[in-house]
């Protein structure tokens, strides 16, 4: 089957920037049938409180990887909404105009329900970008002041129904996460997160439809071979598996 990995971190804590490391990752991906990788940046490098200069550094590192294999990698622009409208708009414009990035990546600088998200969504709307929101059930982590729960991603989606959103980490969001976004057609869910859980992908397909689920590994934290097999091992039709592994990401992110 054709595969796109829609959730990767080719650079993590500055590892992955050397050409030999990039070459090795591409060889590994291609050996698994991965045709494209969507990179989300070195988003844990400076903890939660990224300055504007640090944000720029992360996005420039992403661009360096993308330039090495422009037909293989496409990146999202990482932003810190707490820096304000001018900083967010300026960095997104730079990432789109200079690097051709295709989305906006949000981590744990703030909660997705916070008012500071408004400029982020305005930028996504202006440049026709997809927003990927890091999401994890806060009944597990209990860090909701800055860590986004599935209910918070749902709130964001309701406020901005015209902006396509990827709720990251199906495994971290679980059954409740699927139900939170069930009635929100602008929300897709990626399959990344913890170890595979039997029946969870099948449940997501039952509730959301196969057309709203994207394959993602979250490498290097998770092995892409495992993430592919969690889809191939699910009790789904071949057509549903192909949607999840490739076609949905190709359509949503215009990667055809």
C-alpha positions, -999 to 999 in steps of 0.1 A, spaced: 0 0 0 10 36 -5 19 54 27 22 90 39 34 96 74 14 127 85 30 131 119 68 130 122 96 149 139 127 143 117 146 167 140 144 161 178 166 179 202 188 189 172 194 153 162 185 146 126 200 177 110 231 162 96 229 150 60 238 115 69 210 114 95 185 128 69 196 102 43 192 74 68 157 85 78 146 87 41 161 52 34 142 38 64 110 55 54 112 43 18 119 7 29 86 8 47 67 22 16 64 57 30 63 80 0 61 113 19 68 125 55 50 155 70 74 171 95 63 190 126 95 205 139 118 202 169 89 213 192 102 201 225 137 217 222 130 247 245 103 233 267 70 252 268 82 288 266 96 294 231 108 329 223 104 343 188 140 336 180 137 300 192 106 295 171 125 308 141 153 285 148 130 254 149 114 264 116 147 271 99 159 236 110 128 221 95 134 240 62 170 226 61 156 191 62 129 199 36 155 214 12 176 182 14 146 161 1 120 185 -12 100 157 -29 99 137 3 95 161 32 68 188 37 68 207 70 43 226 92 52 259 107 56 258 145 43 288 164 38 300 200 4 317 202 14 334 235 38 356 215 8 375 200 -7 383 167 22 401 151 47 374 159 24 346 148 13 362 116 49 372 107 63 337 113 36 320 94 40 343 65 78 337 65 73 299 67 49 300 38 66 325 15 102 314 21 98 277 28 65 266 13 53 251 46 18 235 44 3 238 79 6 252 114 18 230 143 8 237 179 23 220 209 20 228 246 27 265 249 -10 270 258 -44 253 258 -63 253 225 -93 270 241 -73 301 250 -81 334 234 -45 337 220 -55 311 194 -75 335 174 -46 349 154 -33 314 147 -66 304 132 -67 337 112 -33 329 98 -45 294 88 -75 309 71 -55 336 53 -29 311 39 -53 281 35 -33 260 60 -42 230 81 -37 233 119 -23 203 138 -31 206 175 -12 184 199 -39 168 220 -39 143 249 -66 133 274 -61 154 306 -78 127 327 -44 111 322 -19 140 323 -38 166 344 -19 195 329 -48 213 313 -37 248 320 -13 244 290 -19 209 277 -49 205 253 -76 179 261 -98 165 232 -127 187 245 -105 218 240 -96 208 205 -133 204 199 -140 239 213 -113 253 189 -130 235 159 -164 248 168 -151 284 170 -135 281 136 -155 256 115 -139 268 83 -104 258 93 -93 222 89 -78 208 121 -59 176 128 -63 164 164 -31 146 171 -27 113 189 -56 90 186 -41 67 213 -37 96 237 -72 109 230 -90 75 232 -126 67 228 -137 100 245 -115 120 221 -132 103 191 -166 112 205 -156 148 213 -150 155 176 -176 132 160 -199 160 149 -171 183 138 -164 176 101 -135 201 100 -115 178 124 -94 149 113 -76 126 138 -41 111 133 -32 76 146 -1 86 165 3 83 203 11 55 226 14 18 218 -14 3 196 -47 -5 213 -68 -33 200 -100 -20 184 -93 17 187 -88 24 150 -119 3 142 -139 24 167 -126 56 152 -136 45 117 -170 34 130 -177 68 146 -159 92 122 -156 73 89 -123 62 74 -121 95 55 -113 115 87 -83 95 99 -47 100 90 -18 77 96 10 92 117 39 76 136 53 105 158 88 93 150 114 92 165 93 86 196 74 58 178 86 35 151 68 40 117 68 3 111 46 -2 141 24 27 132 18 12 97 11 -22 111 -15 -8 136 -35 2 105 -28 -29 85 -36 -51 115 -70 -33 121 -101 -51 111 -108 -28 81 -113 -32 44 -83 -26 22 -100 5 8 -104 19 43 -67 11 51 -56 29 20 -76 60 29 -59 61 63 -24 53 52 -22 76 22 -53 91 5 -67 112 33 -33 130 39 -28 134 1 -62 151 -2 -62 172 30 -26 184 27 -26 186 -11 3 161 -14 -9 143 -46 
